[in-house]
C-alpha cells in the first residue's frame, strides 16, 4: 500500500490528549468500527455550524465559503490516498456514493455479463452490486475466504475473471479479519479482461499509506468515520474515469462538472471541514513537521501501524489461548484489528461483560454479513470486534485480556 521507510515516532501520551473521550477510564477498543473523534475534528465541525453554511454553487458569501470547504476536503482526501483532488467525489457516506456509481455502471451491463465480488467485502459494497445484478440479469461470482487464514487468495481470480466480467470488487482491509488481500495482483487480472476494479479502503487508512494508482483501483471508497472524522465519505476515481462514466448519465449536466455530477446533493458542507481536520490529525500523529501533508501522512501512519502492531501481537496471542474463544482468520497479511466469538455467549453478552469491566468493544453483524456467514459467525449473532488504535495503551490491552480471562473462567 505504499509504505516508505523514514524517521518515525509517535508520542502516545500526547496523542491520547487529543481525544476528549479518553478522559474516562474505559478502554476504547471499538475504534475499527467507531473511531474516536479528536478535539480538532469536533472544533472544526462546530466552527462551520456557527458560520451557518450554505450549499456551494451561488455567489452568496456563505455559499462561496462552502465551496472553499469542498476544495479543502478534496485536497485532504487526495493527500490521504495519493490522488488528484479533481478525481475526489464527496458525499454523505461512502455507501451512498457507491450506490450512485453502481447504478450508473449497471446501466451499461448486458444480459449474461458478470461481476466478481468477494466475501471480505462490506455490505455497503456487496448489496448495491447484488441488487443491480438482479435487476440487469448479471451473473454474480464470488471470491471465497480461506477460513484458516482469513485471506482471499488471488489465484482464484484466474478462474473467476473472464471476458464477460464488468466489475471486480476488493476490500483493502476487512475490519473483522484485518486481512489485506493482494489488491494489485487482483486488479491486474481484472484489467487484463477489461473489467473495472472497485476497492473499499475499509480500515486501511489508519494503518498503511494508500496509493490509489499503485493499488490499480479504478474507484476507491473511503469513509471519513474510519479516521475519526464525521459521517461523510468519498469515492476517488482514476484519472479520466469520471468523464468516461459521465457519458452513461442521461441526466442533464447543466453547468456542473463531471465530478459534481456524481456527488449526492445536498453536500454535507457542515461536516467537510471535519473531514479535512481528520486527515490533518492523522498526519500530525508523528510530530516531525517536515514535508508535505502527504509526507507527514506516510510517516504518521507508518509509525502508528508499528506501534499498534506490537500491542496487537500480544493481544492476539493471549486471545487465541483463551478456552472457548474462536478468532476469525490468522493471516500474516493483517492489520491490528480482529473479530472473535466465545462459546456459550452471544456477542452482546460478551460486550456487556466487558463493558462492566470498563472495556468497550463493537458487537453484532456490523455490515459484514458475507464474511460472518463464511465463518459461520452469523449463527451466533455476529462477532465481537476490536482494534488497536494509535491511542491504545499497553495497560488497556491488559485490561481487556484480564476481563476476557475472567469471562472464560465462568
N, C-alpha and C positions, 0 to 999 in steps of 0.2 A: 504493500500500500504506500510505498514511497518513504519508508523510514530512513533518515540520514543520520550519520554519527555527528556528534558535536558536544560542546561543553554544556552539561545539563545539571540541573539540581532543583528540587522543589522543597521549600520550607513548609512542612505540613502544618506546623503550628500557625504560621502566617496565613496559609490557605484556609484553615478552619475558621479563622477570624473573619473571613469574607462572607460567611454564611450565617445569617441570623438564626436559622433553625437549630444550629448546633449549640445554642446556648443551653439546651436541655441535656439531660444525662442519657437520653435514648440513643442507642447506636443505630444510625440511619444506614441500613444495608439494602434499602429498596431502590437505590438510585438507578439501576438498569431499566426500571420502568417509571420511576417518579423522581427524576433528578432534582436535587435541591436548587432553589433559585438563590444565586448570590445577591448580596445587597445592591451591587451595581445594576443588575437587571431590574430589580424592584424599583429602584430610584429612576431608572430610565423610563419605565412604563408610567410611573406616577407623573413625572415631568411632562410627558407627552399628553396625558389626560388633562393636566392643568392648562395646557395650551388650547384645549377644545379643537382637536384635529378634525380636518375635513378631508374628503376623498380628493386625490390628485386629479388633475385634468381641467382645472379652472384657473383663471388669473387672480382669484382671491388670495390674499396673503396666507391664510391658513391652508388653502389647497396647495400653494407653492411650497410651504414648509413640509407638507406631507410628501410632495414629490421628492424633496431632498432626502427625507427619511427613507423613501423607497430606494433611492440610489445608494444610500449608505448601507442598507441591508443587503442589496445585491452585491456590493463590493465585499462585504463581510463574508457572505456565503461563498463567493468566488474565491476568496483567500483560503477559506476552510477546505475547499475541495480542489484547489488549483484549476480554476476555470475562468472564463471571460464573464464579467458581470452582465454583458449583453445576452448571455445564454441562461441566466438565472431567472426562473419563473417563481414568483412568490404567491403565497395563498394562506388560507386559514388553517390548513394542515397538509401534510404530505399526502395523506389518503385522499382528500378531496381533489387535489391536483392530479393525482394518478387516475382518478375516475374520469377526469376530463380528457386526459391523454388516451386512456383505454378506449373511450367512446369514439374518439377520432380515428385511432388506429383500426378499430374493428370495422369502421365504415368501409374499409378497403379490402376486408377479408372476403374470400370466395369460399363456396361450399367445398369442404374437403381440405381446406388449409389447416395447419396445425400450430399450436403454441406449446411451449415446454415450460412448465412451472416446476418448482421444487419444494420438497416437504419442509425445508427450513424457512420458506417464505412466510412472512406475517400475513394475517388475514387482509390487511389493508392492500396487499398486493394480489393475493390469490382470488379474493371474492369478486372484485370488478372484472378480472380476466375470465373467470369461470362463467359469470353472468353473461358477459359479451359473447363468449364461445357458444353458450346455449342458444342465444338469440341468432347467431350467424351460422350455425351448423359447423362450427370449427371443432376439430379434434383436440382434446387436452391430453397431453402426455406429461408424465411426472418423473422427475429425477428423485430417486429414493435415498433415504438416510441409512448409512451404516450404523446399526444400532449399538455396536460395540464402541465406536469412536465418536459418533455424532457427526461425522463428516458426510458430505455429499461428494462421492468420488467423481472426478472429472471424466474418467474413462467412459462412464455410461452415456455421456453425451454423444459419443461416436455413433451410437445406435438410435438415440432419441432425436437428434437433429438431422433433418433431411431437406430436400429441395422444396417441400411444401411448408416448411417451418417459417412462420412470420415473426414470432417473438419468442425470446428466451428470457426468463426472469431468474435473478440470482440474489440471494440475501448475503450481503457483505459480512455481517456479523449478527448471528441469531442471539437474542437476549436470553434464550433458555440454555443453550449449549455453549454459547460463546464461539462456536465454530466459525472459522474463516476459510471459506472454500477458495479454490484456485480460480478466482474470477477471471483472470486474464486468459487462462487456458480455455475456459468455457466460452468466453467472448470470442476468442479467435475461431473456435469451431463454428460458432453461430454465424459469424461474419462471412466465413467461407461459403456458407449456404445462403447468404443474403438476408439473414434474419436480424432483427433489431434486438439489442440487449438492454434490458431494464434492470437496474440494480437498486436495491433498497439498502441504504447505508447502515440501517439498524443502529446498534450502539457503537459502531466502529469509530466515529469521530472523536470519542473520548479517549481512545486508546492507541490510535495509529494515524499518522498523517495520511490524508487521502489525496490521490491524484487521479482525477476523472479520466484523463487521456490514457494514463498508464494502465488503468483498470480495463480499458476498452469499452466503457459504458456509453451507450447512446443516450440513455436517460438515467439520472441518478437522483433518487428521492432522499431528502434529508429532513429530519424532524428537529425543530428548534428545542423541543422539550428535552431531548436527549442531552443537550448541552447545559441544561438548567435555564433555558430560555422560556418564553411564554408559549402558549398554544398557537403555533404557527409553523409553516413548513415551506419547503422549496423543492422544485424539481429542476435539475441542471441538465441541459441538453448539450450534446456535442455540437461544435460549430456548424452552422448551416442547417441543422435539422429542423429548427422551428420554421424556417422558410419553407422547407420541403413539406412538413406536415400542414402548414397553413393552406396549401393548395387543396387539401382534403376537406377544408372547412367551408361549408355552404353559407355560414352566417356572414352578413355584411361586415366588411372590415372597417368601414368608415375611415377615420384618420388614425386608427390605432396601429401601433407597430406589431410586427409578427409576434414579439414577445408578449405584449399586452393582450393579444387575442387569446392567450392560453391562461391568463390569470383569472381566478374566481373573484368576481366583484360582488360586494364591495371588498376592497383590500382591508386587512386588519391593521390599518395605519396606526392605531393607538398602541400596537404591540411591536411594531417593526424596529423601533429604537431598542427594544428589549432583545430582539434577535441580534442586532449589532453588538450590544453590550455583552451578550452571552459569548459571542465569538471573541471579543476583546478580553473577556475574563479568562477564557481558555488559553489565549495567547500569553497572558500575563501570569500564569501559574509559575513559570520559571521567571526569576527576577532579572535575568540578563536582558537589558533593553535594546541590544544591538540588532540591527537588521530591520527588514520589513515585517509587517504583521504576519505574512506567510512564514518567514524565517522563524519568528517567535512561536508561531503555532507548532511548527515542526519540533522545535526544542522542547516546548512545554509538554506537548502530547507524548513525546518520546520519554521524557523524564517521568511523567505521571504513570505511563504504562509500566516502566521498570519498577517503580515504587509499588504500584498496585499488584503487579505480577508476583513480586516477592511475598507480599502478605497473602495473596490468594493461594499460592502454592501450599502454604501451611494450612490455611483454612480448608482447602480441598482435600488434602491428605487426611486431616482429622475427621472431616465429614464422612469420607469413604470408609473409615474404620468403625463408625458407629453401627451397632446392630439395628437392623430394620430399615436402614437408610439406603435408598437407591438413587444414585446420581445419574442424570441423563447425559450419556456420552463421556468420552475420555480422550478427546483429541489433543494432539500436541500442537495443533494449529488453532488454539483457542485463546480468547480474551478472558480477563478475570471476572467473568460472570458465570452463573450456573443455575441449574434448577434441580430439585430433588423431591422425592416422595418419602414418606415414613409409613411403614407397615402399621395398620390399625388406626391411623389418624388421617383425617381429611386435611388438605392444605390449610383450610380456615382454622381447624383446631390447632395445627402447628403454629400458625401465625398468631393466634390468640395466646397460646402458651408463651411464645417468645415475647409478645407484647407485655405480658405480665412481668417479664424479666428485662424489660427496657431494651428490647431489640425489635427494630422494625424491618420486616421483610414484605415482599409482594406475594400475593397468593391468587390462585384461580386459574382460569384459562388464558386471560390476558391477550387475546387476539392472536394466539398461536395455535389454533385448533389442529392444523396439519401435523406439526411436529409432535404435539402432545398425543395425537391419535397414533402416530407412528410408534411412539414409545409405549403406548397403552396407558398413558397417564390420564387420558380423558375419562377413563372409567372411575377414577378416584377424585374427580372434580378438578383436575388440573394438577398443578405442582406448586412448590414453594420456590420463589425466585429471589436471588440476591446478587449483588455485585459489589466488588471492592472499588471504591472511588478515590479520587485524589485526596479527599479529606478524611478517608478512613484511617484509623489508628490501629496499631497492634493490640492495644488494650480492648478496642471494640471487637476485634476478631476473637480474642479470648473470651470476651463477654458472650458472644454468640456461641462459640464452641462449648463453653461451660453450660449454657442454657440447653443446648441440644443434648449434651450428656445427661442432664437431669431428665429431659423428656424421654430419652431412650431407655432410662433405667426404670421408668414407671411400670 
